[in-house]
Amino acid sequence: MLLKKFEDARAYDAPNHWGCHGLRLQGFEEGGPTNQWVGFSQFLPGGGAGPDSTPFEKVYVVLDGEMTVEWDGHTEVLRAMDSLTVPPGQVRRIENRTNHVCRMLVVIPYPPKD
């Protein structure tokens, strides 16, 4: 079992993100999860990511604020406690189009070991 306090979370830079501050809550440490890691992303107004895709699925959970998600000609706004599974290879773009910070949990599997 691994207990981590929020004040011990470490910042990380996510590729192709802007106006975003990411903290790793769990993952990549002894005693932590073995299948996935959990990030906490704070998107400033106008912040976002993409368009891009990953070879693995991920899950977004909006905790506070709003996040607009675009994929395959669709647009959807996620609000507090809405969640989204992004399948492997799905091109998506996300953007905080409000004047408030959007706070999200992101659950991502570890990269495959070569």
Secondary structure in CASP SS format (residue, H / E / C, confidence):
PFRMAT SS
TARGET T0000
AUTHOR 0000-0000-0000
METHOD secondary structure of the structure
MODEL  1
M C 1.00
L C 1.00
L C 1.00
K C 1.00
K C 1.00
F H 1.00
E H 1.00
D H 1.00
A C 1.00
R E 1.00
A E 1.00
Y E 1.00
D C 1.00
A C 1.00
P C 1.00
N C 1.00
H E 1.00
W E 1.00
G E 1.00
C E 1.00
H E 1.00
G E 1.00
L E 1.00
R E 1.00
L E 1.00
Q E 1.00
G C 1.00
F C 1.00
E C 1.00
E C 1.00
G C 1.00
G C 1.00
P C 1.00
T C 1.00
N C 1.00
Q E 1.00
W E 1.00
V E 1.00
G E 1.00
F E 1.00
S E 1.00
Q E 1.00
F E 1.00
L E 1.00
P E 1.00
G E 1.00
G E 1.00
G E 1.00
A E 1.00
G E 1.00
P E 1.00
D E 1.00
S C 1.00
T C 1.00
P C 1.00
F C 1.00
E C 1.00
K E 1.00
V E 1.00
Y E 1.00
V E 1.00
V E 1.00
L E 1.00
D E 1.00
G C 1.00
E C 1.00
M E 1.00
T E 1.00
V E 1.00
E E 1.00
W E 1.00
D C 1.00
G C 1.00
H E 1.00
T E 1.00
E E 1.00
V E 1.00
L E 1.00
R C 1.00
A C 1.00
M C 1.00
D C 1.00
S E 1.00
L E 1.00
T E 1.00
V E 1.00
P C 1.00
P C 1.00
G C 1.00
Q C 1.00
V C 1.00
R E 1.00
R E 1.00
I E 1.00
E E 1.00
N C 1.00
R C 1.00
T C 1.00
N C 1.00
H C 1.00
V C 1.00
C E 1.00
R E 1.00
M E 1.00
L E 1.00
V E 1.00
V E 1.00
I E 1.00
P E 1.00
Y C 1.00
P C 1.00
P C 1.00
K C 1.00
D C 1.00
END
